[in-house]
Amino acid sequence: MLRPLAIPLHMLRLCGSCELSSLQRGVFLVLYTRVDDDRVVLSPLSKDLREFYCFVVGPRGPFSSVLYEAVMKSLSELGYVRVSVRGSGVTVSSGSRLSSEIPELSEEVMERVERVSRLVRSIDPELLNNLCLRVLGIPRRSVARFVGRRVDEIVESILSARRVVDRVLSEFENLVSEAAGGKLLGEAAAGI
Amino acid sequence: MERLPLGSRIVVDSEFLHSVVDPSNPLREHYAALLELLYLGRIHSIEIPPYTVLAFVSELIDPSSRRGVVVSLESVEGLKRVSSISERIGALLAAIRDRIVMQRYRLGRWLCERMPRHPLCAEAREALEALCPRISSPELAQDVAKALRLVEKAREVSGREPSLWRALIAAYAHRIARTSTRPVFVVSSDSVYSDMGVPWIDIRDVERVGYARLESESG
């Protein structure tokens, strides 16, 4: 149980403290994306990790009830995290448990955690929500139509769309270059 | 994506066809993004009116076109080549229709085969047919008259004069928007559509799904 939860624990160790909503988006970003210089790219980690969290689309961004429950109950009771509630906001920080007790992560996952932690520290929570929705191709004003949908399902359909579109475009390139008429279009394209 | 409302009908001009046949076209990734949105069902349809196809052919064969001289209509050989281009465009549209639109609406197709009167069939059929809409003679006359007025309008607004093809595409978009229950947009890099008063979205703002720029979030 604790091994997959090492992601938010390492993130909190690096961030110090953050809003619970930012921790949710941060874990989503680690599980589903990689940060390349100036952009975030959809690139999911292994299915078992993703399935553990069961992320769905919430009104403000990706949300995992497994993560919510763990932070509010087990991790808090075990002393891994400290939770403070102010009004409707929940802030989470590293607990009294020694960081050496947190299970280690693979190099790839740890690198993602480090990059995302830097993002969580530097970006306003509202912008972080927008970033996550943008990666999922969900327009901010239309988020209500996606609430409750499984993130894994959405991600699979995006990856499938990418494969289909790339294949059709490359197939058509071949079609164009193979036939005599294709040669003509090829020449035309070269002149553009 | 942010500016494209879900379920929109998208009308494209010849830029779309150029981007598909030319791997080095700088707009190719953006039009690929548009195809992804269609596959994902985020937009209702991509419509390629006959004016788009005719504009594409004319740009390939027009010796004065900046897009490069390819063939001349003056020779018989040229005519053969034009016919060959038309076949290629047909193949292109078939590829897009079969691989992308059909996949998107595969459930609709299955339903239509078994229960042709099911209300969902009408929508699936409409989306499939939207790729290459037919235009009747009265509609053509209507579009031509409107296009001429739109050329004037653009000239007044910006001093720029759109090509007749683009004016016809704008007229087409205006016409279908009048009766459509869905939002209609022309998607192109040419802002002249905006001068003609058509809801227009710059294709360069349409990015592939699954990517997000950090600068737009932190800036």
Contacts between the chains, C-beta under 8 A, distances in Angstrom:
chain1	res1	chain2	res2	distance
A	35	B	214	7.6
A	38	B	213	6.1
A	38	B	214	5.1
A	38	B	215	5.6
A	39	B	211	5.7
A	39	B	212	6.3
A	39	B	213	5.0
A	39	B	214	6.0
A	40	B	211	7.1
A	40	B	212	4.7
A	40	B	214	6.6
A	41	B	210	6.7
A	41	B	211	5.6
A	42	B	209	7.8
A	42	B	210	3.4
A	42	B	211	7.1
A	119	B	214	7.6
A	122	B	218	6.7
A	123	B	217	6.0
A	123	B	218	5.8
A	127	B	217	4.6
A	127	B	218	6.8
A	128	B	217	7.6
A	130	B	217	6.2
A	131	B	212	5.2
A	131	B	214	7.5
A	131	B	217	4.7
A	134	B	1	7.7
A	134	B	2	7.8
A	134	B	212	3.9
A	134	B	217	7.8
A	135	B	210	6.3
A	135	B	211	7.1
A	135	B	212	4.8
A	136	B	209	7.8
A	137	B	1	6.1
A	137	B	37	7.6
A	137	B	40	6.8
A	137	B	42	6.7
A	137	B	209	3.5
A	137	B	210	6.9
A	139	B	1	6.2
A	139	B	2	5.3
A	139	B	4	7.5
A	139	B	5	7.6
A	139	B	6	7.0
A	140	B	2	6.8
A	142	B	5	7.5
A	142	B	6	5.1
A	145	B	6	6.7
A	157	B	40	5.9
A	158	B	36	7.6
A	158	B	40	6.8
A	158	B	209	5.0
A	158	B	210	5.0
A	159	B	210	7.5
A	160	B	39	7.7
A	161	B	36	4.4
A	161	B	39	4.1
A	161	B	40	5.1
A	161	B	209	6.8
A	162	B	36	6.5
A	162	B	208	7.2
A	162	B	209	7.6
A	162	B	210	6.6
A	164	B	39	5.8
A	164	B	99	6.2
A	164	B	100	6.2
A	164	B	103	6.1
A	165	B	32	5.2
A	165	B	35	4.7
A	165	B	36	5.2
A	165	B	39	6.5
A	165	B	100	6.7
A	166	B	32	7.3
A	167	B	99	7.2
A	168	B	35	7.5
A	168	B	95	5.7
A	168	B	96	6.6
A	168	B	99	4.4
A	168	B	100	6.1
A	169	B	20	6.6
A	169	B	23	7.9
A	169	B	28	7.5
A	169	B	32	6.2
A	171	B	95	6.5
A	171	B	99	7.7
A	172	B	20	6.3
A	172	B	21	7.2
A	172	B	91	7.7
A	172	B	92	5.9
A	172	B	95	5.3
A	173	B	21	7.9
A	173	B	23	5.7
A	175	B	88	7.7
A	175	B	91	5.9
A	175	B	92	7.9
A	175	B	95	7.2
A	176	B	21	5.7
A	176	B	88	6.7
A	179	B	88	7.6
A	180	B	84	7.0
A	181	B	81	7.5
A	181	B	84	3.4
A	181	B	85	6.6
A	181	B	87	5.9
A	181	B	88	5.0
A	182	B	88	6.4
A	184	B	60	8.0
A	184	B	70	6.4
A	184	B	71	7.0
A	184	B	81	5.6
A	184	B	84	6.1
A	184	B	85	6.4
A	184	B	88	7.8
A	185	B	21	5.2
A	185	B	60	7.5
A	185	B	85	6.7
A	185	B	88	5.5
A	187	B	68	7.7
A	187	B	70	5.9
A	188	B	21	7.5
A	188	B	60	4.7
A	188	B	67	7.2
A	188	B	68	6.1
A	188	B	70	4.6
A	189	B	18	7.4
A	189	B	21	5.3
A	189	B	22	3.5
A	189	B	23	7.7
A	189	B	24	7.5
A	189	B	25	7.5
A	190	B	22	7.9
A	190	B	68	7.4
A	191	B	67	6.3
A	191	B	68	2.1
A	191	B	69	7.1
A	191	B	70	6.8
A	192	B	18	6.1
A	192	B	22	5.6
A	192	B	25	6.7
A	192	B	67	5.1
A	192	B	68	6.1
